[in-house]
Amino acid sequence: MKLRHAVAAACWLASQPAVALAGAFKPYPGAQLDERTTEIANLRAAAAPGSPGRKTTVYVTPHAYDKVVAYYRNLGREAALPAPPGKPGKKPPEAKPLRQTYIILDNAPALRLSKRWVKVQSPYGGSIWAEAPKPADQPEQEMTGILYVETE
């Protein structure tokens, strides 16, 4: 009887995402902390009703969106979100579409119930990217943003 319980527990444990067991959040390798955007996000969350104990940390990387999403998919599972309400609008031809993926890093059944999740977004227009001086002959580099959200 004890052996059957031990085998069942081992199977369940093996099926859980690695981050749920790992403890501390591990940002995408080489990603830089965006301190200014992190501070702004946390000030807004503190002032908003219904988000007590919520902490956001924002990172940025020049690596491709798909590569960053693949990294986090290995650490959790993608959250299925409903399509936004309203009609899709036309974007100017030069505008790149906003891509975003949400990854649940704990065992919550949905993003709204999760205490640890990540949003990967591209293009990213946070403070590091907007303020970094660029030589006139250097093409603008598309950045990928990583927002890690943890709730107590």
C-alpha positions as CSV (number, residue, x, y, z in Angstrom):
1,M,0.0,0.0,0.0
2,K,2.8,2.5,0.9
3,L,4.6,1.6,-2.3
4,R,1.6,2.4,-4.4
5,H,1.3,5.8,-2.7
6,A,5.0,6.5,-3.2
7,V,4.8,5.6,-6.9
8,A,1.7,7.8,-7.3
9,A,3.4,10.7,-5.6
10,A,6.5,10.3,-7.7
11,C,4.4,10.3,-10.9
12,W,2.6,13.5,-9.8
13,L,5.8,15.2,-8.9
14,A,7.4,14.3,-12.2
15,S,4.5,15.9,-14.1
16,Q,4.8,19.3,-12.4
17,P,6.7,22.2,-14.1
18,A,10.2,22.6,-12.9
19,V,9.8,26.2,-11.7
20,A,7.0,25.2,-9.3
21,L,9.6,23.1,-7.5
22,A,12.7,25.3,-8.0
23,G,11.8,28.3,-5.8
24,A,13.4,31.5,-7.0
25,F,12.5,33.0,-10.4
26,K,15.2,32.6,-13.1
27,P,15.1,35.3,-15.7
28,Y,15.9,34.5,-19.3
29,P,19.7,34.2,-19.7
30,G,21.2,37.5,-20.5
31,A,18.1,39.5,-19.9
32,Q,18.6,42.9,-18.2
33,L,16.5,44.3,-15.4
34,D,14.5,47.4,-16.4
35,E,14.5,49.1,-13.1
36,R,12.5,52.2,-14.1
37,T,9.6,50.2,-15.7
38,T,9.6,47.8,-12.7
39,E,9.3,50.7,-10.3
40,I,6.4,52.2,-12.3
41,A,4.6,48.9,-12.6
42,N,4.8,48.3,-8.8
43,L,3.6,51.8,-8.0
44,R,0.6,51.3,-10.2
45,A,-0.2,47.9,-8.7
46,A,0.1,49.3,-5.2
47,A,-2.5,52.0,-6.1
48,A,-4.9,49.6,-7.9
49,P,-7.7,47.9,-5.9
50,G,-7.6,44.1,-5.9
51,S,-3.8,43.7,-6.3
52,P,-2.4,43.6,-2.8
53,G,1.0,41.9,-2.4
54,R,1.6,41.9,-6.2
55,K,5.2,42.4,-7.3
56,T,6.2,42.9,-10.9
57,T,9.7,42.7,-12.2
58,V,10.5,43.7,-15.8
59,Y,13.4,42.4,-17.9
60,V,14.4,43.1,-21.5
61,T,16.5,41.2,-24.0
62,P,17.4,41.7,-27.7
63,H,16.8,38.0,-28.2
64,A,13.9,36.9,-30.5
65,Y,10.4,36.7,-29.1
66,D,10.0,33.0,-30.1
67,K,13.3,32.0,-28.4
68,V,12.2,33.7,-25.1
69,V,8.8,32.1,-25.2
70,A,10.3,28.7,-25.8
71,Y,12.5,29.2,-22.7
72,Y,9.5,29.9,-20.5
73,R,7.4,27.2,-22.0
74,N,10.0,24.7,-20.6
75,L,9.4,26.2,-17.2
76,G,5.6,26.4,-17.1
77,R,2.6,26.2,-19.3
78,E,1.0,28.7,-21.6
79,A,-2.2,30.3,-20.4
80,A,-5.1,30.4,-22.9
81,L,-6.6,33.8,-23.0
82,P,-9.8,34.9,-24.7
83,A,-9.6,37.2,-27.6
84,P,-10.0,40.9,-26.7
85,P,-13.5,42.4,-27.2
86,G,-14.2,44.6,-30.1
87,K,-13.4,44.6,-33.8
88,P,-9.8,44.3,-34.9
89,G,-8.5,47.6,-36.1
90,K,-6.3,48.3,-39.0
91,K,-2.7,49.0,-38.2
92,P,-0.5,51.3,-40.2
93,P,1.7,49.2,-42.6
94,E,4.9,50.2,-40.8
95,A,3.6,49.1,-37.3
96,K,4.7,45.7,-36.1
97,P,1.9,43.7,-34.5
98,L,2.2,43.3,-30.7
99,R,2.9,39.7,-29.8
100,Q,2.4,38.5,-26.2
101,T,2.3,35.1,-24.4
102,Y,1.4,34.4,-20.8
103,I,3.1,31.5,-19.0
104,I,1.8,30.1,-15.7
105,L,4.8,29.1,-13.5
106,D,2.8,27.5,-10.6
107,N,0.1,24.8,-10.7
108,A,-2.8,27.3,-10.9
109,P,-5.5,26.2,-13.3
110,A,-5.8,29.7,-14.8
111,L,-3.8,32.9,-15.1
112,R,-6.1,34.9,-12.8
113,L,-5.6,32.3,-10.0
114,S,-1.8,32.1,-10.5
115,K,0.6,33.5,-8.0
116,R,3.6,33.3,-10.3
117,W,3.4,34.0,-14.1
118,V,5.3,35.6,-16.9
119,K,4.3,37.7,-19.8
120,V,6.6,37.8,-22.8
121,Q,6.0,40.7,-25.2
122,S,7.4,42.0,-28.4
123,P,8.1,44.6,-29.5
124,Y,9.0,46.1,-26.1
125,G,9.0,49.8,-25.6
126,G,10.0,50.2,-22.0
127,S,12.5,52.7,-20.5
128,I,15.8,50.9,-21.3
129,W,14.9,50.6,-25.0
130,A,13.5,54.1,-25.3
131,E,16.4,55.9,-23.6
132,A,19.4,54.1,-24.9
133,P,21.2,56.3,-27.4
134,K,21.7,54.8,-30.8
135,P,24.1,56.0,-33.5
136,A,22.3,57.4,-36.6
137,D,23.7,54.6,-38.8
138,Q,22.6,51.8,-36.5
139,P,19.2,50.2,-37.2
140,E,16.8,50.1,-34.4
141,Q,16.8,46.7,-32.7
142,E,13.5,45.0,-31.7
143,M,13.5,44.1,-28.0
144,T,11.5,41.5,-26.1
145,G,10.1,42.3,-22.8
146,I,9.6,39.9,-19.9
147,L,7.2,40.7,-17.1
148,Y,7.4,38.4,-14.1
149,V,4.5,38.8,-11.7
150,E,4.4,37.3,-8.2
151,T,1.6,37.6,-5.7
152,E,1.9,36.8,-2.0
